[in-house]
Amino acid sequence: MTKSRNAAFAEESAEVEVLFAEAAKFDNISKRIKSSLARLDGGAQVVKDSIGPVYSNTQSLQTMNDNIDGILAAIEKMLVPSEDMGREEGIIRAGPAKVGLSEYLASLKRIDRALSQMMSKNLRVNQQAIGDFNELLSEGSTHLQNLFRSTLASNVQPVEPLHYITKQLPFPTIAQRVISDLGAIDSFMSSPTARDVTHRQGESASVRIYAESRGAYLSGSLQNLATASINTSKKKKQDEIYREGTSGIGTYANGIEGIFLAEFQNISAIFPRDDWGSAFQRTCRKPLADFTKTIRELNTHIKSNITTDCFLAYEMIDIISQVSFRLDSHTGELKSAFADALKPIRETAKSSIPELIEDIRRRIQSMVTLPLDGASIPYTTEIMNRLQTIICYPKSLASVLASLGDGNWTSASAGTHGSSTSIPTLKSFDVGADGSQLLAHYILDTMETLLSTLEGKARTLIKSKSLLGVFMANNVAVMDRMIRSSDLSDVLSSAGAPAKIDSWRKKGTSAYLDSWREPCSALLDVQYTNRGGRPPSGSNGVIDSAAVIKGLGSKDKDTIKEKFKSFNTSFDDLSSKHKSMAMEREVRSQLAREVQAMIEPLYSRFWDRYHEVDKGKGKYVKYDKGSLSAQLATLG
């Protein structure tokens, strides 16, 4: 048993020794492998250190190779325009007239394209070629400008505006073929390249040339209308009121509108949309300057004849404002230019409103005599003619009156305060229902000023109250008649004019009837109801004059006789004066009715009671009721 166990231990011990021997062997191999790896790492590092610079140099060489290929390609591309430069130069030097516009523009575009390619490379070797191409572009642009100018020059012969205005024809435009050429030229001249070579950044040379050429055409075409506007505005008579349409300014404005619209059609067909506004404004600058000069000359004329020619200012405001509005609606331009041109006329129109009222005061106060027969004065008719003329311009007057404010025109300094360019106040917009109400108020204030100033002057120069009444009634009648016979009646219908006129008419009537109180007072008697019974009457309540006279004492009879005599004298005298006075037809009939209504009832009563005082002899009782009525009828 023991032997077998020892044998097993011995066997296992031998195996262990073998394993240790193998382990030692593997350990030795491991050390050798580690030593080999260490040597291999060292060799790899040496290889890496050797190959790194070679790789870097290879990358640099590859980049250089790519650059060289790019340079060669650029040189090849550069050589193409350089080779064609001679051909393009020949085209440019020859000019568009010889080679044709389309070919000339194509050459310029090719030069522009080649120049852009060279400039994008920014190569020093290209600088000379770039300079040469720029010179060609500059020369080509100059040739195009000259062609643009010469093409326009063949289409700038002034036209006669009246031919187109009177026949209601549209103003002529540039021919379509010419417009096509001009548009093609402008498309290149407006390019950034063309502006660079002409050193006009932000400004198109074609717009400048067009404005210079066509502006002169517009100005020349409108020159006759400008001259006619001034000549037709001059008066033959100093005190003659301007009549609507007399001046040629309306025709001038219509001519401007028509020819400007035609010019805008040309511009919109030639230039790109972004250039329409600037081209149109620059083209119209010279004719608008001439128009402004004409307006200023007319304004000077109006200011020198403000009371008679202010109506021309109102007409100009109306006409020019409408033309400005229509042009703005079609073009979107020139509204401010027309407003600036019209500014002096607006100021003059504004100052004329209070000036017309102040002129009434001055003219009447300067009168040294008035008609001795009570007739109306011609100045009243003149003022009413003025008011009839004013209502022909309701729109322009509405804006002018609104700028003053309702009622502010009665002040002599109203027209000097404020300005049409100042900031409006709330009161300046207080126009009531509408502009027509403002106009009606102004007309009524003018009439009130005329009548009140006339009355004040008449009280100084006319001593007779009845003559004063006739004088005022006559002037009121003239005013009323001229209102009813014109459009003034429509303007004043809702402004209380009839009531105001009736008030003045009653004042004149009252003043006239004051002198008739004397014969009326002679027809008044005194009856004493406590001295017996009622006065005797005949049948049917008719007074028995004989019984009345019989009941009077001798002293009372003498008093009655004196009353008849006093009445006769006064009545005959007043009747004679009445017939000698100059009265308007309606005034004479109206005053006759008033006198009859005042005298006849009193006389009838007095005659019924006392006509038997002279027993029908006519010594004291000159008129019976019938003859008095007939005499009163002759007053009308």
Buried (B, 14 or more C-beta within 10 A) or exposed (E): EEEEEEEEEEEEEEEEEEEEEEEEEEEEEEEEEEEEEEEEEEEEEEEEEEEEEEEEEEEEEEEEEEEEEEEEEBBEBBEEBBEBBEEBBEBBEBBBEEBEBEEBBBBBEBBBEBBEBBBEBEBEEBEEBBEBBBEBBBBBBBBBBBBBBEBBEEBBEBBEBBEBBEEEEEBBBBEEEBBEBBBBBBBBBBBEBBBBBBEBEEEBBBBBBBBBBBBBBBBBBBBBBBEBBBEBBEBEEEEEBBEBEBBBBBBBBBBBBBBBBBBBBBBBBBBEEEBBBBBBBBBBBBBBBBBBEBBEBBBEBBBEBBBBBBBBBBBBBBBBBBBBEEBBEEBEBBBEBBBEBBBBBBBBBBBBBBBBBBBBBEBBEEBEEBBBEBBBBEBBBBBBEBBBBBBBBBEBBBBBBBBBBBBBBBBEEBBEEBEBEEEEEEEBEEBEEEBBBBBBBBBBBBBBBBBBBBBEBBEEBBEBBBBBBBBBBBBBBBBBBBBEEBEBBEBBEEBEBBEBBEEBBEBBBBBBBBBBEBBBEBBEEEEEEEEEEEBEEEEEEEBBBBBBBEBBEEEBBEBBBEBBBBBBBBBBEBBEBBEEBBBBEBBBEBBBBBBBEBBBEBBBBBBBBBBBBBEEEEEBBBBBBEEBBEBBEEBB
